[in-house]
Amino acid sequence: MLPDLGGRHVCISFATRINSQTEVCLKQMQSIMFDNGAFSIFQQGGTMDVLAYYDWLRPMLRHPHWAVIPDVIDGTVEQQRAMLTTWQFPHTMGAPVWHLGLPLSYLVELGRKWPRVCFGSSGEYWEIGSSRWNERMRQAFAALEAAHCFPWVHGLRMMNQAGKWPLASVDSVNIARNYKSNGDMPGRMADRIDRVNQPLVTISKTPLEEMFL
């Protein structure tokens, strides 16, 4: 599968990494998003080893690659801020995660401090694409617009939402899992996905006080 995706952008998770595949990606892919694996580790009931994650990143984290900063699934704002203080690399190479269940004010705070922010779905917004999830996404982009804050927004597990929201990039396991069952080639699936750009629309603004919920 990997040779057919040469020259593209891929995601490698710390939780499911395979060294041989990582080496191939470093040689053949245009860029790599290194995921901290918090979602997979959370599902397995484990605890993330932050220092081991950084040791893994250190020899590879160079432009144009970037990495997701460690986060706490279903954690508080204070826990997320504590994780950000552990980051050992330049801001330009990392992206904090804003979980949809956290306050909009924290999203704006991240957007003003970091050039790239990841959106994560957890808590009551775990189900991507649900009506509740869609409303929260609308509120999130409206809050960024109201604050005149426009970071690069990456949607975690949001490839199916790429054409519906102004996401700069997305990831999922769609191609890796489904290209064989669809009787397709990974490169052709990627071509179809890459032909769809995010909508360039102004999302209705929420009341200013909603930013501080």
N, C-alpha and C positions, 0 to 999 in steps of 0.2 A: 504493500500500500504506500509506504513512504516515498519510494522513487517517483511514483505518479504524482506526488504532491510537491515535488521539488520546485523551489522558487516561491513558495507561498508562505503564509503566516500560520504557525501552529502553536498549540498549547501543550505544555508538558507539566504534569502534576507531580509534586514532591511525594504525594501519597502512593502513586502507582508508577513511579519512574523505572525505566529500564535503561541501564547505562549504555548499552549498545545502540538503542534507538536514539538516545540523546546525542550521541556522537554523530550519528547520521544526520540528525536535524541541524546540528551546528554547522555541518559542512554543506548541506543542500538547501536549507530553508532561508527565505528572505529575512524572517525574524521569528523570535520565540517569545511567547508569554509564559513565564514560569509561574505556575499556580502553587500556592502554599499548601494545598491539599486539605485545608481545614474542614471543608464540607464532607469529604470522604472519611476523614479521621473522626469527625463528629458522628457520622452514621455508624461507624464501627465501634463507637464508645471509647475511643482512645483519646490521648492527649498529645498535642503537637509539640515536637521538640524544636523550639525556635532556633537554638544555636546550631543544631544539625542542619536545619534548612539553610541558614546563612553560610555554613561551611560548604554546603552543596552548591550554592549560588556563586560563591566568591570567584572561582576560576572562570566562570562563564558569563557573568553579568557585565556585558559591555554593550554599547549602542551597536545595533538598533534593538537589542533585546531589552525586556523589562520584566519586572516581577510583582506579584501581588504581595503586599505587606501582610504579615500574620494578623489574623483577626479572631474574634471570639464569637462563634455562632450563638445567637440569642443572648449575647452579652450586653452589658450596659455601655453607655457612652464613656464612662470612666475606665472601663476595662479596655475599650477600643483605643482610647487615648494612651493608656499604659503600653499597649502593644506598639503603637507608633513610635514611642520613645526607644524601642529596641532596634529600630531600623539602622543598619550600619552602612548604607550606601547613599549616593546622591538622590535628592528628591526626583530628579528627572528619570531615574531608573526604577522607581517604585510607585505603586498605586494603592492607597488605602481602600478599604471596603466600607461603603455605607450600606447598612442593612435597612431595608424598607421600613422595618418596625421602629427604627431610631428617629429622633426628632429631625424635622426639616432644617432646623437651625444648625444641627451638627453637619448636615450635608453641605450647607453654605459655608460653614467653617472649613471643611475639607477642601471644597472647591476653590477657596481663596488662598489656601496654603500649598496645594498640590496641583501640578499640571494635569494629572490623570486621576480619575476616581472610578472605582468599580461599584456597580450596583449589585447587591446580593439579596436574595429572597429568603426570608426566614420568618418564624413566628406566625402571626396571622396572615402574612403575605407569602407563605411558603409556596402556594399553588400559582405558578406562573401562568398568566393569561386569564385568571379568574376576574370577576367584576371588581372585587375588592382590591386585587393586585393592580388592575388597570387604573383604578381611581387613584391609588397611591403613586403610581408612576406619573400620572398627570400632575398631581400635587408637587412631586419632586422636581419635574422640569419647570413647572410654573414658579417654584420657589427660586430656582437658579436664575430664571429670567428676571424675576422681580429684584434680585440682588445684583443684576448685571454681572453674573458670574458664569463663565462658560468653559469649564474644564473638559478635557477629553473624557467622555463617559463610556466605560466598558461594561457590557451586560453579562454577568456571570450566568451561565446556563440559559442564555436568552437568544440563541440563534433563530428560533422560530418567531421571535419578535423583531427581527432586524429591520423589516420594512414598515413597522408600525410606529416606532419611536425613534427620536433623533439620537440613536446610539452610534458612537464613532466606531466601535468594534464590539464583537460578541464572541462567545465560545460555546461549544457543546460537544458531545460525543456522537453527534448525528452521523457524520460521514464514516467514522471508524466502525460504528455498530451496524449501519444500515446499507452500506454500498453493495455488499454481497447479496443481501435479500432483495434489493431492488434490481439486481442484474445490471449494475452500473459500474463505472470506473470512478475512483475517488476524485480524480482531476475534473471529470465532467460535472460531478455533483458540486464541487467547489466553484466551478465556472458559473453555474446557475445561481448559486448563493451570492457570489461576488457581483453579479449583474444588478443586484437590488441595492440601491442606496437608501440611507435613512431619509425620512421626510424632512424637508426644510420648511417647517411650519412654526408659527407662533402659537404656543399652547396658552389657553386662557389662564390668566393669572389668578391665583388664590388670594384671599384677603391677607394683608401683611401680617396680621397677628397669627395666621395659621403657620407661619414659618417657625413659630416658637412652641408649637405643640409637642 
